Amino acid sequence: MQHLPYPLYTAEQTRQLDRIASEQHAIPAATLMTRAGTAALNFILTQWPDAKQLLILCGSGNNAGDGYEVARQALEKHCKVVLVEVGRTDKMSDEATAARQAYLATGAEPIAFDGVLPVADMIVDALFGTGLDRDITGAFAQAIDAINHVENTPVLSLDIPSGIHADTGKALGIAVHATATLSFIGLNIGLFNGDAPNYTGHIVFDALAVPDSVFEAIEATTYRLDLDHQATLKLAPRQRTSHKGHFGHLLVIGGNLGMSGAPRIAAEAATRVGAGLVSIATHPSHSALINLTRPELMSHGVEIIDELTPLLTTANVVTIGPGLGQTQWSQALSNKAIESKHPMVVDADALNLLSRQPQQNPHWILTPHPGEAARLLGCSTKTVQENRLDAVRQLHARYGGIIVLKGAGTLIYNGEDPIRLSPCGNPGMASGGMGDALAGIIGGLLAQNFSLMGAACIGVTIHGMAADKAAEQDGERGMLAMDLMPHLRHLVNLKF
């Protein structure tokens, strides 16, 4: 299989790629279907060499055509194949019908789905492809439920797990829980977004020998991020004469009563990605404790708002929100920070305060999780999660700056360039303090003169990668935000 490409496409765009390949490059749809079958079978034989009997479920669309091709080619290699048809076969496209006829020409006989699946060593899901836009019901829902209840049997989904919306990643009533998903020609946005990460398993890709010129004809609206793609992370070696003043001064504002840990986590994360100086403006009862636990940080108790002025004067970047609370003290600190016109990261309770007084600022980075995004937009969390791409666009339209919509498949958008999507991270990050760490990381990069978009993209990437490294080391369960710190330092010191 090939390296996962960076562009991510909508379902309509992938259909356009197919048409361009066929009409402008003389690659018939039937040829692409044959190539898809070959790629899938090769992956199966490589990944599951002990699988002696394949169970292939075909629906009634082009995705079914890929399934028939897998079956035909597997039979030619003397594999045992059982093919189960779900739905009507008289509604197929010409290409899928031809693939079915080629399969039947081998002498094989498909069976109709009767509610029970035959025993097999592995299952191929070719029920629905990227065109699905309605909830699954009836026999198709029963078939997917049956797949999901087969134990100890790997499942390969072709293109996308059946039941997942190719644009939003939403599970349309029910969806196949795949062990792996093999995507052809163009990766769909929905594979990495919404509900999809719970269903896709390991994502692999094959362009089916479609030439690069086909992809150049379609401008992707979203791009995957990973460390290899972050050219701006190739930090130049520090000059031997460098001093801390060359690497910025971040002010972290937060830590209302009982919440001293949040700004402490954010501040340490900023130091671990290379910020030269990091100060904290916090509740007076916390300042001494923070200094004791991390003496490199400069912690200041702020009781009256005027005490924040000199701290803002000496800093060049602000991160506000970790542990801030929503009291009058919190609101006053937030107002003062925004008035400073500093580039800033706005997180946690600072976002909740902002939702009460919406305004635009081109110089900030907002980092909401879905619940905070819902409050910022005045809608439900469910609405945000059902179409995260639409939500991130709405957030930018209302608040400006850079929007970082956190969650599985974190989205980053500046209103001009394609949306960036991070595939990094894992469920171990579902613990208190992870968002504070991200706010500190982005603030620490901003302090070092990264652009707003650069700091957001790089910050999200190394935050997720640090969590992945922590999970590899000790597992996901029980992961803490502070477990990321040594990995952050390692990632920003990689040699390219």
C-alpha positions as CSV (number, residue, x, y, z in Angstrom):
1,M,0.0,0.0,0.0
2,Q,1.0,3.6,-0.6
3,H,1.7,6.4,1.9
4,L,-1.5,8.2,2.8
5,P,-1.8,11.4,0.7
6,Y,-2.3,14.8,2.3
7,P,-5.3,16.1,0.3
8,L,-8.8,15.0,1.5
9,Y,-11.7,15.1,-0.8
10,T,-15.5,15.3,-0.6
11,A,-17.6,12.5,-2.1
12,E,-18.4,14.8,-5.1
13,Q,-14.7,15.5,-5.6
14,T,-13.8,11.8,-5.6
15,R,-16.5,11.3,-8.3
16,Q,-14.9,14.1,-10.3
17,L,-11.5,12.4,-10.0
18,D,-13.0,9.2,-11.4
19,R,-14.6,11.1,-14.3
20,I,-11.4,12.9,-15.1
21,A,-9.4,9.7,-15.1
22,S,-11.9,8.1,-17.4
23,E,-12.6,11.0,-19.8
24,Q,-9.3,12.8,-20.0
25,H,-6.8,9.9,-19.4
26,A,-8.6,7.0,-21.0
27,I,-8.8,4.9,-17.8
28,P,-12.3,3.3,-18.0
29,A,-14.3,3.0,-14.8
30,A,-14.2,-0.8,-15.4
31,T,-10.4,-0.7,-15.4
32,L,-10.4,1.2,-12.1
33,M,-12.8,-1.4,-10.6
34,T,-10.5,-4.2,-11.7
35,R,-7.5,-2.4,-10.2
36,A,-9.4,-1.9,-7.0
37,G,-10.2,-5.6,-6.8
38,T,-6.5,-6.4,-7.3
39,A,-5.3,-3.9,-4.7
40,A,-7.8,-5.2,-2.2
41,L,-7.0,-8.9,-2.8
42,N,-3.3,-8.2,-2.5
43,F,-3.8,-6.4,0.8
44,I,-5.9,-9.3,2.1
45,L,-3.3,-12.0,1.1
46,T,-0.5,-9.9,2.6
47,Q,-2.3,-8.8,5.8
48,W,-4.2,-12.1,6.5
49,P,-2.2,-14.9,4.8
50,D,-3.9,-17.6,6.9
51,A,-7.4,-16.6,5.8
52,K,-8.6,-19.6,3.8
53,Q,-12.2,-18.5,3.2
54,L,-13.4,-15.0,2.3
55,L,-16.9,-13.7,2.9
56,I,-17.7,-10.8,0.7
57,L,-20.9,-8.7,1.1
58,C,-22.0,-6.7,-1.9
59,G,-24.7,-4.0,-2.1
60,S,-26.1,-2.5,-5.2
61,G,-23.7,0.4,-6.0
62,N,-20.3,0.8,-7.5
63,N,-18.8,-0.3,-4.2
64,A,-20.4,-3.7,-4.9
65,G,-18.5,-3.8,-8.2
66,D,-15.2,-3.6,-6.3
67,G,-16.5,-6.5,-4.1
68,Y,-17.3,-8.7,-7.2
69,E,-13.9,-8.0,-8.5
70,V,-12.3,-9.1,-5.3
71,A,-14.4,-12.3,-5.4
72,R,-13.6,-13.1,-9.1
73,Q,-9.8,-12.5,-8.7
74,A,-9.8,-14.5,-5.4
75,L,-11.4,-17.4,-7.1
76,E,-8.8,-17.2,-9.9
77,K,-6.2,-17.6,-7.2
78,H,-8.1,-20.7,-5.9
79,C,-9.2,-19.0,-2.7
80,K,-12.5,-20.1,-1.2
81,V,-15.1,-17.4,-1.5
82,V,-18.7,-16.9,-0.3
83,L,-20.4,-13.9,-1.8
84,V,-23.5,-12.6,-0.1
85,E,-25.7,-10.1,-2.0
86,V,-27.8,-7.6,-0.1
87,G,-30.4,-5.6,-1.9
88,R,-31.4,-5.5,-5.6
89,T,-28.9,-6.3,-8.3
90,D,-31.0,-4.7,-11.1
91,K,-30.2,-1.2,-10.0
92,M,-26.4,-1.4,-10.4
93,S,-24.3,0.8,-12.7
94,D,-23.1,-0.7,-16.0
95,E,-19.6,-1.2,-14.5
96,A,-20.8,-2.9,-11.4
97,T,-23.2,-5.1,-13.5
98,A,-20.3,-6.1,-15.7
99,A,-18.2,-7.0,-12.7
100,R,-21.0,-9.1,-11.4
101,Q,-21.3,-10.9,-14.7
102,A,-17.6,-11.6,-14.8
103,Y,-17.8,-13.0,-11.3
104,L,-20.8,-15.2,-12.3
105,A,-18.8,-16.4,-15.4
106,T,-16.4,-18.2,-13.0
107,G,-19.3,-20.6,-12.2
108,A,-19.7,-19.2,-8.7
109,E,-23.2,-18.6,-7.3
110,P,-23.8,-15.8,-4.9
111,I,-26.3,-16.2,-2.0
112,A,-28.9,-13.8,-0.9
113,F,-28.6,-12.4,2.6
114,D,-31.1,-14.2,4.9
115,G,-30.1,-12.6,8.2
116,V,-27.3,-15.0,9.0
117,L,-23.7,-14.8,7.8
118,P,-21.7,-17.9,6.8
119,V,-18.6,-18.7,8.8
120,A,-15.4,-17.2,7.2
121,D,-11.8,-16.3,8.1
122,M,-12.2,-12.7,7.0
123,I,-15.0,-10.4,5.8
124,V,-14.9,-7.9,2.9
125,D,-17.5,-5.0,3.3
126,A,-18.6,-3.8,-0.2
127,L,-22.1,-2.7,0.8
128,F,-22.0,1.0,0.5
129,G,-19.3,3.4,-0.8
130,T,-18.8,7.2,-0.6
131,G,-22.2,8.2,-2.1
132,L,-24.3,7.2,0.9
133,D,-26.3,10.1,2.4
134,R,-29.2,8.5,4.2
135,D,-29.7,6.4,7.3
136,I,-29.4,2.7,6.7
137,T,-32.4,0.6,7.4
138,G,-33.9,-2.8,6.5
139,A,-31.8,-5.7,5.2
140,F,-28.7,-3.5,4.9
141,A,-28.9,-2.5,8.6
142,Q,-29.4,-6.2,9.5
143,A,-26.3,-7.1,7.4
144,I,-24.1,-4.5,9.0
145,D,-25.3,-5.6,12.4
146,A,-24.5,-9.2,11.6
147,I,-21.0,-8.1,10.5
148,N,-20.4,-6.3,13.7
149,H,-21.4,-9.3,15.8
150,V,-19.0,-11.7,14.2
151,E,-16.2,-12.3,16.7
152,N,-12.5,-12.7,16.0
153,T,-12.8,-12.2,12.3
154,P,-11.1,-9.3,10.5
155,V,-13.2,-7.0,8.4
156,L,-11.9,-5.0,5.4
157,S,-14.1,-2.1,4.2
158,L,-13.6,-0.9,0.6
159,D,-13.4,2.8,0.2
160,I,-15.1,3.6,3.5
161,P,-16.9,1.6,6.2
162,S,-20.5,1.1,5.1
163,G,-22.7,3.5,6.9
164,I,-20.2,6.3,7.3
165,H,-20.9,9.6,5.5
166,A,-17.9,10.4,3.3
167,D,-18.0,14.1,4.0
168,T,-18.8,14.4,7.6
169,G,-17.8,11.1,9.1
170,K,-21.2,10.7,10.7
171,A,-22.5,7.2,11.3
172,L,-25.8,7.0,9.4
173,G,-27.8,5.0,11.8
174,I,-25.4,2.0,11.8
175,A,-22.0,1.5,10.4
176,V,-19.5,-1.3,9.9
177,H,-16.7,-1.6,12.5
178,A,-13.8,-2.3,10.2
179,T,-10.4,-3.8,11.1
180,A,-9.0,-1.9,8.1
181,T,-10.3,0.4,5.4
182,L,-8.8,0.5,2.0
183,S,-9.4,3.8,0.2
184,F,-9.0,4.2,-3.5
185,I,-7.9,7.1,-5.7
186,G,-8.8,9.9,-3.2
187,L,-9.0,9.9,0.6
188,N,-12.4,11.2,1.8
189,I,-12.6,13.8,4.6
190,G,-15.1,11.7,6.5
191,L,-12.6,8.9,7.1
192,F,-10.8,11.1,9.7
193,N,-13.7,13.1,11.1
194,G,-16.9,12.8,13.1
195,D,-17.8,9.3,14.2
196,A,-15.5,7.7,11.6
197,P,-12.4,7.1,13.8
198,N,-14.5,4.6,15.8
199,Y,-15.2,2.6,12.7
200,T,-12.3,2.8,10.2
201,G,-9.7,0.7,11.9
202,H,-6.3,1.0,10.1
203,I,-6.6,3.2,7.0
204,V,-4.6,2.2,3.9
205,F,-4.6,3.7,0.4
206,D,-4.1,2.8,-3.2
207,A,-4.3,5.4,-6.0
208,L,-4.9,2.7,-8.6
209,A,-2.1,4.0,-10.8
210,V,-4.1,7.2,-11.5
211,P,-1.6,9.9,-12.8
212,D,-0.8,12.9,-10.7
213,S,-2.3,15.2,-13.3
214,V,-5.8,14.0,-12.4
215,F,-5.4,15.1,-8.8
216,E,-3.9,18.5,-9.9
217,A,-7.3,19.2,-11.6
218,I,-9.2,19.2,-8.3
219,E,-8.4,21.5,-5.5
220,A,-8.9,19.8,-2.2
221,T,-10.7,21.7,0.5
222,T,-9.0,19.9,3.4
223,Y,-5.5,18.6,4.0
224,R,-4.2,16.1,6.5
225,L,-1.4,17.2,8.8
226,D,1.5,15.1,10.0
227,L,5.1,15.8,11.1
228,D,6.5,15.1,7.6
229,H,4.1,17.7,6.1
230,Q,5.1,20.4,8.6
231,A,8.0,22.0,6.7
232,T,7.9,24.9,9.1
233,L,8.8,22.6,12.0
234,K,12.2,22.2,10.5
235,L,13.6,24.6,13.2
236,A,16.9,26.2,12.3
237,P,19.7,25.4,14.9
238,R,19.8,28.0,17.6
239,Q,22.7,30.4,17.2
240,R,25.5,29.9,19.7
241,T,24.9,33.5,21.0
242,S,21.2,33.0,21.5
243,H,19.6,34.1,24.8
244,K,16.1,33.7,26.2
245,G,15.0,37.0,24.8
246,H,15.2,35.7,21.3
247,F,12.5,33.1,21.9
248,G,9.7,35.2,23.2
249,H,7.8,35.8,26.4
250,L,4.4,34.1,26.9
251,L,2.0,35.2,29.6
252,V,-0.5,32.5,30.7
253,I,-3.6,34.0,32.3
254,G,-5.8,31.6,34.4
255,G,-6.0,29.6,37.6
256,N,-9.0,30.8,39.6
257,L,-9.5,29.4,43.1
258,G,-9.0,25.7,43.1
259,M,-7.7,25.5,39.5
260,S,-4.0,26.2,39.8
261,G,-3.1,23.1,37.8
262,A,-4.4,24.3,34.5
263,P,-2.2,27.3,34.0
264,R,0.7,25.4,35.4
265,I,0.3,22.7,32.7
266,A,-0.1,25.3,29.9
267,A,3.0,27.1,31.1
268,E,5.2,24.1,31.3
269,A,4.1,22.9,27.8
270,A,5.1,26.3,26.5
271,T,8.6,26.0,28.0
272,R,9.0,22.4,26.6
273,V,8.4,23.6,23.0
274,G,11.1,26.3,23.4
275,A,9.5,29.5,24.7
276,G,12.3,31.7,26.2
277,L,10.2,33.1,29.1
278,V,6.9,32.1,30.5
279,S,4.9,34.0,33.1
280,I,1.7,33.2,34.8
281,A,-1.0,35.6,36.0
282,T,-3.1,33.7,38.5
283,H,-5.1,34.0,41.7
284,P,-2.9,35.3,44.5
285,S,-3.5,32.1,46.5
286,H,-1.7,30.0,43.8
287,S,1.3,32.0,42.8
288,A,3.7,30.7,45.5
289,L,2.7,27.0,44.9
290,I,3.3,27.2,41.2
291,N,6.8,28.7,41.8
292,L,7.6,25.8,44.1
293,T,6.6,23.1,41.7
294,R,8.3,24.6,38.6
295,P,10.8,27.3,39.6
296,E,11.6,28.2,36.0
297,L,8.1,29.7,35.7
298,M,7.4,33.3,36.9
299,S,4.1,33.2,38.7
300,H,2.3,36.4,39.7
301,G,-0.7,36.8,41.9
302,V,-3.2,39.2,40.3
303,E,-6.0,40.4,42.6
304,I,-6.9,43.8,41.0
305,I,-6.9,44.1,37.2
306,D,-4.4,46.9,37.1
307,E,-1.8,44.4,38.3
308,L,-2.1,42.7,35.0
309,T,-0.9,45.7,33.0
310,P,2.9,45.4,33.6
311,L,2.7,41.7,32.9
312,L,1.1,42.3,29.6
313,T,3.7,45.0,28.8
314,T,6.6,42.6,29.2
315,A,5.0,39.7,27.3
316,N,4.7,39.4,23.5
317,V,2.0,36.7,23.4
318,V,-0.9,35.6,25.7
319,T,-2.6,32.3,26.4
320,I,-5.8,32.9,28.4
321,G,-8.4,30.5,29.7
322,P,-6.8,27.5,31.5
323,G,-8.6,27.3,34.9
324,L,-9.8,30.9,34.5
325,G,-13.4,30.4,35.7
326,Q,-16.3,32.6,34.8
327,T,-16.4,35.1,37.7
328,Q,-16.2,38.8,37.6
329,W,-12.4,38.5,38.2
330,S,-12.3,36.1,35.2
331,Q,-14.2,38.5,32.9
332,A,-12.1,41.5,33.9
333,L,-8.9,39.6,33.2
334,S,-10.2,38.4,29.8
335,N,-11.3,42.0,28.8
336,K,-7.9,43.4,29.8
337,A,-6.0,40.7,27.8
338,I,-8.1,41.3,24.7
339,E,-7.6,45.1,24.9
340,S,-3.9,44.5,24.8
341,K,-4.0,43.5,21.1
342,H,-1.4,40.8,21.7
343,P,-1.5,37.7,19.6
344,M,-3.2,35.2,21.9
345,V,-4.6,31.8,22.4
346,V,-8.1,31.7,23.8
347,D,-9.1,28.5,25.5
348,A,-11.4,26.9,28.1
349,D,-13.4,29.4,30.2
350,A,-12.1,32.4,28.2
351,L,-14.1,30.8,25.3
352,N,-17.2,30.5,27.5
353,L,-16.8,34.2,28.4
354,L,-16.4,35.1,24.8
355,S,-19.6,33.3,23.9
356,R,-21.5,35.9,26.0
357,Q,-19.8,38.8,24.2
358,P,-19.1,37.7,20.6
359,Q,-16.5,39.7,18.8
360,Q,-13.9,39.3,16.0
361,N,-10.2,39.5,16.3
362,P,-7.7,38.6,13.5
363,H,-4.9,38.1,16.0
364,W,-6.2,35.2,18.1
365,I,-6.4,31.5,18.0
366,L,-9.5,29.9,19.5
367,T,-9.2,26.3,20.7
368,P,-12.7,25.1,21.6
369,H,-13.7,21.5,22.2
370,P,-17.1,20.5,20.8
371,G,-19.0,21.7,23.9
372,E,-17.3,25.1,23.9
373,A,-17.8,25.4,20.1
374,A,-21.5,24.8,20.6
375,R,-21.7,27.6,23.2
376,L,-19.8,29.9,20.8
377,L,-22.3,29.1,18.0
378,G,-25.4,29.0,20.2
379,C,-26.2,25.4,19.1
380,S,-26.0,21.9,20.5
381,T,-22.8,19.8,20.8
382,K,-24.6,17.2,18.6
383,T,-25.0,19.8,15.8
384,V,-21.3,20.6,16.0
385,Q,-20.3,17.0,15.8
386,E,-22.6,16.1,13.0
387,N,-20.8,18.4,10.7
388,R,-17.5,19.6,12.2
389,L,-16.3,21.1,8.9
390,D,-19.4,23.4,8.8
391,A,-18.9,24.2,12.4
392,V,-15.3,25.3,12.0
393,R,-16.3,27.6,9.1
394,Q,-19.1,29.1,11.1
395,L,-16.8,29.7,14.1
396,H,-14.4,31.6,11.8
397,A,-17.1,33.7,10.3
398,R,-18.3,34.8,13.7
399,Y,-15.0,35.2,15.5
400,G,-12.2,35.5,13.0
401,G,-8.6,34.6,13.6
402,I,-7.7,30.9,13.6
403,I,-10.1,28.3,14.8
404,V,-8.8,25.0,16.2
405,L,-11.9,22.7,16.7
406,K,-10.5,20.0,18.9
407,G,-11.6,16.3,18.9
408,A,-10.8,13.2,16.9
409,G,-9.7,14.7,13.7
410,T,-8.9,18.2,15.1
411,L,-9.7,20.9,12.5
412,I,-7.7,24.1,11.9
413,Y,-9.1,26.9,9.7
414,N,-8.1,30.5,9.0
415,G,-10.8,31.5,6.6
416,E,-8.6,31.5,3.5
417,D,-6.5,28.4,3.1
418,P,-7.9,24.8,3.0
419,I,-8.9,23.4,6.3
420,R,-6.2,21.4,8.0
421,L,-7.1,18.1,9.8
422,S,-4.9,16.3,12.3
423,P,-5.0,12.5,12.3
424,C,-2.7,12.4,15.4
425,G,-3.8,11.6,18.9
426,N,-5.6,8.9,20.7
427,P,-8.4,8.2,23.4
428,G,-5.8,8.5,26.2
429,M,-6.0,12.3,25.7
430,A,-9.6,12.2,27.1
431,S,-8.4,13.5,30.5
432,G,-8.2,16.8,32.3
433,G,-5.4,19.1,31.4
434,M,-4.8,18.0,27.7
435,G,-6.5,21.1,26.4
436,D,-4.4,23.3,28.7
437,A,-1.3,21.6,27.4
438,L,-2.3,22.4,23.8
439,A,-3.1,26.0,24.6
440,G,0.4,26.3,26.1
441,I,2.1,24.6,23.2
442,I,0.5,26.9,20.7
443,G,1.2,30.0,22.8
444,G,4.9,28.9,23.2
445,L,5.3,28.5,19.4
446,L,3.6,31.9,18.9
447,A,6.0,33.5,21.3
448,Q,8.9,32.2,19.1
449,N,7.5,34.2,16.1
450,F,5.6,31.4,14.3
451,S,2.6,32.7,12.4
452,L,-0.8,32.2,13.8
453,M,-1.6,29.4,11.4
454,G,1.9,27.8,11.7
455,A,1.7,27.8,15.5
456,A,-1.8,26.2,15.4
457,C,-0.9,23.5,12.9
458,I,2.4,22.6,14.4
459,G,1.1,22.8,17.9
460,V,-1.8,20.5,17.2
461,T,0.5,18.1,15.4
462,I,3.1,17.7,18.1
463,H,0.5,17.6,20.8
464,G,-1.2,14.6,19.2
465,M,2.1,13.0,18.3
466,A,3.4,13.4,21.9
467,A,0.3,11.7,23.1
468,D,0.8,8.9,20.6
469,K,4.3,8.4,21.9
470,A,3.2,8.4,25.5
471,A,0.5,5.8,24.6
472,E,3.1,3.6,22.8
473,Q,5.3,3.8,25.9
474,D,2.8,3.1,28.7
475,G,-0.7,2.7,27.1
476,E,-3.7,5.0,26.6
477,R,-5.5,4.4,29.9
478,G,-4.3,6.6,32.7
479,M,-2.4,9.1,30.5
480,L,-1.9,12.5,32.0
481,A,-1.1,15.8,30.3
482,M,2.2,16.0,32.1
483,D,3.2,12.7,30.5
484,L,3.5,14.5,27.2
485,M,6.2,16.9,28.4
486,P,9.3,14.9,27.6
487,H,7.9,13.9,24.3
488,L,7.2,17.5,23.4
489,R,10.8,18.4,24.0
490,H,11.9,15.5,21.8
491,L,9.6,16.4,18.9
492,V,10.8,20.0,18.7
493,N,14.4,18.8,18.6
494,L,14.0,16.3,15.8
495,K,16.7,16.6,13.1
496,F,15.5,16.6,9.5
